[in-house]
């Protein structure tokens, strides 16, 4: 059985756009585990703590395989204790961001404003690699370029190597 696929386009933004009123803001703290990837640069292992607007927390361990538009993604929920045990291992390989989830028709756009660097990215998950997508009117004026296939903008690269210039 193969892992579920994540099909996602990513865009570099000039700055945080004026978001629609139905946007929901989540705080994401994520760190990358040093032993995942073991020897394969296309495998990322991370832990994430999500803080929801009502204060609820969710902890997840994710493994992603591949590069670019289509990647395998396996997730499992962690207990707060499991997260606390793994989190120290991510020291020096972390990012902190506010994720704004914005519904737009059948899609949900996620606009990530990084809190630990001057960077804003937008991403959208698709149902197939050939699905056409256009940034919605509230987002389009802020899009500088698509960075889906630029490995410098992967969260793993940001957490381990800094912000691209």
PyMOL commands that set and color helices and strands:
alter all, ss='L'
color gray80, all
select helices_A, chain A and resi 80-90+137-140+151-153+155-161
alter helices_A, ss='H'
color red, helices_A
select strands_A, chain A and resi 5-13+24-32+43-51+57-65+70-78+94-104+107-114+120-125+143-146
alter strands_A, ss='S'
color yellow, strands_A
deselect
rebuild
show_as cartoon
